[in-house]
Amino acid sequence: MEIICTHASSDFDSFAGMIAAKKLYPDAEIVLPNSINQNVRKFISLHEDSLPQLNDFKYIDPALVNKIIIIDTKIPSRLGDIKSIIDNYKPQLVVFDHHKRSNEDVSYGSFFLKNYGATTTIIVELIKKNKIDISPIEATLFLLGIFEDTGSFTFPATTYRDLEIAAYLKKRGANLFIVNKFLNLSLTQQQHVLLEKLIHNIKKININEKEIIISSAETENFVEGLSVLARKLAQIEDVDIVFCWVKMKDKIYVVGRSDDNSLDVSKVLESVGGGGHQQAASAVLKDLSFSEIENNIIASLYRNIKKPILARDIMSFPIRVVDENTSIIQTYEILKKYGHSGMPIVDSSKNLVGIITRKDIDKAIKHGLGHAPVKGFKSKGIITTGPNTTIDEIQRLMIENGIGRIPIVQKNEVIGIVTRKDILRYYQEDKGQKIDLGLRRGRAKVNKYSKYYLTNKEVINRLKVLIPPQIYKILENVSDIAKELKMRAYLVGGIVRDLLLEVQNLDIDIVVEGSGIDFAKRLAERVGARVESYKKFNTAVVILKNGQHIDVATARIEYYQKPATLPDVEPGNLNQDLARRDFTINTLAISLNKNDFGKIIDFFGGRKDLANKKIKVLHKLSFIEDPTRIFRAVRFEQRLGFKMEKQTEKLALSSIEMDIVSKLNGIRIREELIAILKEAKPWNAIKRLQKLNALSKIGLNIKVDKGFINYLKRISDRYEVLNKFIINPNFQVWRVYIIALLIFSDFYVNKSQNQSQEFLKEWCSYLKFKNKETQIIIDAVLKFENLKSILLKKIKKYSELYKYLKDSSDELLIFLAAVNKISFDNIFTYYSVVSKIKLEINGNDLKKLNYKPSKNFKIVLEEVLNQKLDGLIKNKAEELIKAKQLLKLLEGN
């Protein structure tokens, strides 16, 4: 026998979930809980004929139950009499729920768990997926369940899935008139009386700037809908958080309600054995007094309500101000330089006297007043606040005064500014991306976002796995030093991105809000390392005893005077420092500060783009300011298996068409090109660059077809085989790919040898290759065709092979090995056999034969080596005999 059940005090979500589950498990019997909410009971009384059969537990034989489908809870103790069946008979369990996990959850079964606004959404998704028909009244009931548990889509826990399923139900005939009727029942006389008692007994408390009301009452009879009354209390008192408890007969019923997303009321009520949602929770008690309940709840509130976010936590600093006598046109240039839309105005004593906005400046310039001092256009009645003002209060000030920025003032000095963007960024970071956590058939099924939204503890654990213990210890030292120096320190860059991708990265980059050099010196003292500092950029490198580098930089802001040039830099904060980065996935940071060590900072949606596998720039001028980002975008695409976001790709193409790339300093192009060619499969990036038309902008006109790609792949394959024979420590495989790019380019079409050589020199000079690198590249390109024709046939004589290849670089030999199998065999023979055959005699041995050194020594040694290569000479004795014979012939004695 299969049964479907839910928790006591069933609401519309749990009841609708049972009816929906019946569609998935048609042979299962629905078992009603002992108590059902008033509005659900009224719905049943009106529509029972349209619903499946509803059973009481007393008609169920526990011994016959082999499967239980549990709806809207995972906690057996909330199932009333059903718990005894689980305990005694261990039937198969199937659980549908959207609540957070707890220690009381059932320990086995098949799970369908998602972090949706309503459990009904989870089940109806499966109904939709399996194309199961539903009637209009069923659609209405399911919609009731979703509306109730999402607060008609106003609760923060609401997800887009809830909205999608609601739309699906509306298409299936859900009646919104019925939904509205049952969600807004009028209060009964008993409820009115109880509400008056609760209003009379209200207490207001303030914890960490959060206003909360609590209330309690007693009543002789059981009164339904205490959760409804709690909502009424919150509306009457205009607060977001309310807790009330009422003794009814021999039990005490406790409910908590919250419209404040920063507080999880289910955690608060854990202190009295309760549970539920983040916005709604409840408990049923017998043993506690009213004073004990109140004390437990208040103590739990202190544990669970975080300290408020203050102006100093989100403000932009260092603040840039403009003197009141500065002209309008000068102020315009300053705003344009820093990308600001407004700026505080100060007098000669640095006191705040007003604010000027870009809109005000545009008007002044339009009227021909660019020469006028900015003080004539400053705003009047300026609104300011202090660093300890809460974010809620700042938001209220902005709304009430219709302003978009508020200067933060301390001791008459402007120390920062909070803008609308700062507020929105905080809320985006605070809310994050909702994560669907699912379990099915006992195995975790998580959506693509979940692994990128880690708790502080999860970040710390992952750091300990991915970096060596001694490096993690240094991060702890960084945290200590940040506290000592009253600075804030963050781990930034690729290591944070790769940590979320679960890839090891030992490039440790630290950004501090303060002097990076001072910080680095203190860190070096602490860990016994040396430090190298660069005052121009206020950065430093801490070099550990094992050679490991830790980069420490001052948080800074960058601005570009001209496209494709290096930026000017000035001190800034973390937000501004991350804003100068190339792509959103590289703007992530991890706090190394004591109060939130391990917290991921994500101002620009980097985690979302990691989950969506997108490369996305931070602003529209990104590629114009720094075209090397085009090459980096391609490299990250191929390395990570990502794709440029559509708008980003359009911006890249636009920048290439505008010929911005060719304006780049050659060194910067070279470094990006080398970085691409050092990747495991560089041909993918080369193909992408050619498709974007970026290669032609750096002098490489290549037809990147299948033949070219296969050649690059063969280079990689041949290198893997021949690498073990290469003894030159200066060999670089990326130079082989550079040679390939040049040989396959059409630079030499209709050009003489001298013209080709001149082009190669110019190209290598443009990219600022070192002289030795230039020589290797040019020599390889010019010698390739001739050697290729020689190596296309099997060379049997080792002396011939030696003659052809002895003066060629390893880079050219690897490139030639990729031509075909015959050329590879020839070069393999050269590396594995020919190059290892050495003469045992030298010039000193020839002198001992009573011959004076001359050019004949070289001729003789070469000929002896050739004969040894061809197997005509075996050992040193034979070498000496042959050398003596040759010298006698050459010197005529």
C-alpha positions, 0 to 999 in steps of 0.5 A: 500500500502506498500513502501520501501524507504531509505535516500537521496544520496543513496549509495550501502548499502542503495540501495542494502538494498531496493532490499533485503527488496523487497525479504522479502516484495514482495508486497511492492513498491521500492521508490527511493530517490531524489538523488542517488550516481553516482556509484549506478546510473550507476549500475541501468542503466546497470542492471535495467532489472534485478531489481524490478520496481523502482518508483519515489515518484511523482507516489505514493499516500501518502493516500494509504500508510499503511506500510513503510519499511525504510532502512539504517536510522532511521531519518525521516528528511533524507527520503525527501518527505517520511517524510510527509507521516509519519507525516500526516498518521502515517503508520506502520513502519519497520526499518532496520538500523545499525547506532547509535541511535539519538534523531531524530530517529523515535519514533515507529515501528518494528525495526531490528537494529544491530551494523553490518558493513552494513545494507544489512547484516541485511536483507540478514541474514533474507533472508538466514534464510527464505531460499529465493532464490536470483539471481547472480546479486542480490547477486552481488548487496548485496555484493556491499552494504556490501563491500562499507559500510565495506571498503571491510572489512577494517573498524573497524565496520566490524563484523564477520556477514558481512564476513559470509554473504559475503561468503554466497553471493559468494556461490550464484554467486556474481561477484567480477569483477562487485563489483570491477568495481563499487567500484572503478570508475574513477573520472569525469572531474568535480570531478578532478577540485573539487579535485584540489580546495580541495587540494589547500585549505587544512588546517592541524590541530593537536588535542590531537596528532591526525592529521586532514585535513579540506578543503572547496571549491565552485562550480557552478554545483552539483558534485557527489561523495564528499565522494569519494573525501574526501577519495582521500584527506586522501590518498594523505595527508596520514592522517586518518581523513578528513572533507571537505565541498563544496557549490554547487548551494544553498546548502553546502555539508559536509562530514567526513571520518575517518580510526581512530577507536578512533573518531566517525565522525558522532558525530563530524558532529552532530555540524552541524546537520549531521549524519552517521557512525563512519567512514563516516558521512555527512550533507547538510546545507543552513544557515551556513557560511564556517567559522561557519562550520569550527569553529563548526567542530573544536570545536566538534573535541576538544570535541570528540577526547580523549587525547592520550594514553601515555606510562605511561598509559600502561607501566609495572612497577615497572621495574625490571632491572639486573646489568651489572655484573650479570652472564648469569645464574643468569639473566636466573633465574631472567627471569624464576622467573618473567616470563619475556622474556627480561630485561633492563641492568643498570650500577652501577649508575642505568643508562640504558646500554642495554637490554638482551632477553631470546633468547640472554641468551639461546644462551650464555648458549648453548655456555657454557658462563653461568658464563659470565657477562650479559654486554657482551651480551647486545644489542647495540643502545638501543631505549628508550622513555619517559613517555609522548610518545603516543602509536602510536609513540611507535608502530612506534618505535617498527616496524621501529626498529624491537624490542619487548620492549621499556624502558621508561626513565625519568631523566636517570632512567628506570621507566617502560617498554612497550612491544608488549604484552602491546600494544596488550593488550591496543588494545584488551581492547580499541576495546572490543567485538563488540556488536550486538544491535537489536530491533524487533517488538519494543522490545530489542533483544541484543546478549549475549555480550551486557550486559557485555560491559557497559559504565562508566555511566552504570557501575556507575548506576548499582553500585548504584542499587546493593550496599548500598548508604553508600558503594557507598559513600565510593567508591567516597571517595576512588576516592578522596584519590587516587587523593590526594595520587597520586595513582590509585585505582580499585575495583576488584574481585567477586564484579565486576564479579557479577555486570556484572551478575547483582547479589549483592555482598558486598565483597568490594576489592580494589587494589591500585598501591601504598601502600595499608596500607597507602591508607587504613589508609587514608580511615579509617580516612576519613570514621571514621573506624578502620583499621587492617594492614598486613605488610607481604602482604602490605594489610589492612582491613578497618572495618566500624562501622557497621562491614562491611569490605573493603579489601585494597591491594597493587597491587602485583605480585606472583611467585611460588617456588614449585607447590601447595605451597603458593606464594612469593609476590612483589609489582606490578601494576594492570595488574600484580595483575590481572594476578595472579588471578585464572580465567579470569572472576575474573580478571575484575576491575573497575576504581575508579579514577577521570579521568575514574571512572566506566571504566571496565578494562578487560586485559584477556577477562573476559567479553567474557568468562562471555558471553560464560559462560566459566571458563578459567585459565590465563595460562597453569601452573595455576592448577600446581601452585595452585591446589585449583583452581580446586575446585574453578573452579568446584564451579564457574561452578555450582554456575554460570551455567558455564562450564570449557573451554576445554583447562582448563578442560584438564589442570585440569585433567592433574594436578590431574593425576600428583597427585598435589592435594595431595601435597596441605596443608590440610587447603587449601583443607578444606576451598575449600571443605567447600566453595563448601558444603556451596553452595545451591546445593553442590551435583552438584559440588561433582559429578563434582569433582568425575568425575575429579577424584579429590575426591580420591586425598583427601582420598574420594573414593565415588561412586557418583551415583544417590542414593548418589546424592538423599541422599544429596538432601534429606539432604538439604530438611530435613534441610529446615524443621528441621532447625527451631528446631536447637538451637545450634549456632555452628551447621553447615550444611556443616558438615552434607555433610562432614559426608555424604562424609565419610559414603559413602566413602569406607574407612571402607571396611574390617576395624574394628571399631578401624581402622575406627576411626583411619582413621577418625582421620588421615583424619580430622587431614590432613584437619586441622579440629578443635578438636570439629569439628573432634569429631562431625564428627567422632562421627557421622560416627561411630554411624550412622549404629547403630542408622540407624537400630534403626530409621528404625522403628517407635518409639512410646515411647518418652522415647526410642526416647530420650534415643537413640538421646539425645547425638547425634549432630544436624549434625548426626540427620539431616543426619539420617533424610535423610535415609527415611521417617520413620527415618525423622518422628522419628527425626521430633518427637524428635525435635518438641515434645520430645526435648521440654519436660523438667523437672520442678524439679532439684536437689535443689528440691530433697534436700528440700525433706531432701535427701542428694545429691548422684548419686541417684539424677541423676537416679531419675531425669532421671526416672522421665523425662522418665515417663514425656516423656511417659505421665505418669507425667503431672506437677511439683507436680507429678514430686515431688511425683514420685521423692520422691517415687523413692528416698525412694525405692533407699535409703530404707526409 
